[in-house]
């Protein structure tokens, strides 16, 4: 496959990218929305520091893998201890990396022998090209930075069920930042809105970073999993193809949605953007993931 060069205009936009497509306070809002969902049994979410990042311009179509890496890497500084060798050796992880920078880091990982076979599969180079990336490149980058991770392949007629099982285990086995059922279940009245007083904590914020998910033709960042009272499960994802709903983009850090905004059709629509269930996932028989150990 011969790589296609990035147009000069696009190269300029990507190199000068700022935080205009980066929203850092989405997960606390999603937690608030989920806690008001009447049919929710339990949900697990990745670390609250995980930002939502989306495409920079409407015609952007091939950068989803890089966007997912941006989200995953930006979560690490809040999860790893400050003395972690990963952070001490890679100071740049504390800021959002541009796509050209990520391309260079992946090529450097190849040079160091991490998943070097994918270099040949992608035409020999990434820097300055429109070549999309997937799980082999994400894994190579993480390993080259000293971040232990695991790649998995789910390939069967029921691959989507195996994926849900794996994701649920990943988040459920994590340390929690909020109490799971059976342990300090009731929050104080000052922590929640009146409609939620006295109810169990059903949304668990964990210390996990998001999972890099690749399905045929597209990739997303898995930021959690929800299970309904009927037993149905949904992945919770940040899809780079979509920007956050305006109701979330209007909120500043630490400013929660009002109780009224967490109920009714508007709230259901907001959650629908982040949920991927069997009807969606069942279209494919193969998925790949990369998760931080």
ABEGO torsion letter per residue (X at the ends): XBBBBBBAAAAAAAAABBAAABBAAAAAAAAAAAAABAABABBBBBBAABBBBBBABAABAAAAAAAAAAAAAAAAAAABBAABAAAAABAAAABBBBAAAAAAAAAAAAAAGBGAAAAAAAGGBABGBABBBBAAAAAAAAAAAGBBBBBBBBBBAAAAAAAAAAAAAAAAABBBABBBBGBGABBBAAABBAAABGBBBABBBBABBBBBBBBBGBBBBBAEBBBBAAGBBBBBBBBAABBBBAAAAABBBGBBBBAAAABEAAAAAAAAAABBBAAAAAABABBBBBBBX
